[in-house]
Amino acid sequence: MKKIVIATNNAGKLKEIKEILTGYELLSLKDVNCNMEVIEDKETFEGNSMKKAQELSEYLHMPCIADDSGLCIDIYDGWPGVHTARFLGEKATPEQRNIYILEKMKNLKKEERKASVKCCVTYYENGNYIIGKGEIKGYIATEMRGKNGFGFDSIFELEDGRTFAELTKEEKNQISHRRLALQDLLSKMKS
């Protein structure tokens, strides 16, 4: 069975990826004793995921899958986008970022609150890239709601009115932007 390193130590993310990319032996960075940090300095999710996958693959001499994802708010031309995890600085918590976004948007009407979450997943091996993409459209909620999930899940509202954080983990994994990107990647890896 082909071994592929997944550029993460996040157990939840690894589990989600393993459920979709069956037929491969998927290893975390911890499994291969890798502590290498890749600087995400590209201007697109695709650029960051390609850079991470390539650098780790070449360092480990193994095929690698890396992803980058984030929140894109329409009225702000896709901001915070690739800076979703860092737009308030490295030390800011997800809750602080969510409060900042809610405050920035507090006077906007529903139709002005359109947003999407995007994910790009890259498989890299010996100079070859295979890229999968996924996107979910929704809105920025008017307040944080829900106890599940992480990051911006409590402020990203789906068309049905629930936030990602109000879904069960199973419900979120069935529709997530990462699942869509992984399914896109898998279909390209098979062809």
PEMO-V286754 format. One record per residue. N is the residue number from 1. RES is the residue in three letters. SS is DSSP state (@ for helix, = for strand, . for the rest). Layout:
BEGIN
N/RES/SS, N/RES/SS
END
This chain:
BEGIN
1/MET/., 2/LYS/., 3/LYS/=, 4/ILE/=, 5/VAL/=, 6/ILE/=, 7/ALA/., 8/THR/., 9/ASN/., 10/ASN/., 11/ALA/@, 12/GLY/@, 13/LYS/@, 14/LEU/@, 15/LYS/@, 16/GLU/@, 17/ILE/@, 18/LYS/@, 19/GLU/@, 20/ILE/@, 21/LEU/., 22/THR/., 23/GLY/., 24/TYR/., 25/GLU/=, 26/LEU/=, 27/LEU/=, 28/SER/., 29/LEU/., 30/LYS/., 31/ASP/., 32/VAL/., 33/ASN/., 34/CYS/., 35/ASN/., 36/MET/., 37/GLU/., 38/VAL/., 39/ILE/., 40/GLU/., 41/ASP/., 42/LYS/., 43/GLU/., 44/THR/., 45/PHE/@, 46/GLU/@, 47/GLY/@, 48/ASN/@, 49/SER/@, 50/MET/@, 51/LYS/@, 52/LYS/@, 53/ALA/@, 54/GLN/@, 55/GLU/@, 56/LEU/@, 57/SER/@, 58/GLU/@, 59/TYR/@, 60/LEU/@, 61/HIS/., 62/MET/., 63/PRO/=, 64/CYS/=, 65/ILE/=, 66/ALA/=, 67/ASP/=, 68/ASP/=, 69/SER/=, 70/GLY/=, 71/LEU/=, 72/CYS/=, 73/ILE/=, 74/ASP/@, 75/ILE/@, 76/TYR/@, 77/ASP/., 78/GLY/., 79/TRP/=, 80/PRO/=, 81/GLY/@, 82/VAL/@, 83/HIS/@, 84/THR/., 85/ALA/., 86/ARG/., 87/PHE/., 88/LEU/., 89/GLY/., 90/GLU/., 91/LYS/., 92/ALA/., 93/THR/., 94/PRO/@, 95/GLU/@, 96/GLN/@, 97/ARG/@, 98/ASN/@, 99/ILE/@, 100/TYR/@, 101/ILE/@, 102/LEU/@, 103/GLU/@, 104/LYS/@, 105/MET/., 106/LYS/., 107/ASN/., 108/LEU/., 109/LYS/., 110/LYS/@, 111/GLU/@, 112/GLU/@, 113/ARG/., 114/LYS/=, 115/ALA/=, 116/SER/=, 117/VAL/=, 118/LYS/=, 119/CYS/=, 120/CYS/=, 121/VAL/=, 122/THR/=, 123/TYR/=, 124/TYR/=, 125/GLU/=, 126/ASN/., 127/GLY/., 128/ASN/=, 129/TYR/=, 130/ILE/=, 131/ILE/=, 132/GLY/=, 133/LYS/=, 134/GLY/=, 135/GLU/=, 136/ILE/=, 137/LYS/=, 138/GLY/=, 139/TYR/=, 140/ILE/=, 141/ALA/., 142/THR/., 143/GLU/., 144/MET/., 145/ARG/., 146/GLY/., 147/LYS/., 148/ASN/., 149/GLY/., 150/PHE/., 151/GLY/., 152/PHE/., 153/ASP/., 154/SER/., 155/ILE/., 156/PHE/=, 157/GLU/=, 158/LEU/., 159/GLU/., 160/ASP/., 161/GLY/., 162/ARG/., 163/THR/=, 164/PHE/@, 165/ALA/@, 166/GLU/@, 167/LEU/., 168/THR/., 169/LYS/@, 170/GLU/@, 171/GLU/@, 172/LYS/@, 173/ASN/@, 174/GLN/@, 175/ILE/@, 176/SER/., 177/HIS/@, 178/ARG/@, 179/ARG/@, 180/LEU/@, 181/ALA/@, 182/LEU/@, 183/GLN/@, 184/ASP/@, 185/LEU/@, 186/LEU/@, 187/SER/@, 188/LYS/@, 189/MET/@, 190/LYS/@, 191/SER/.
END
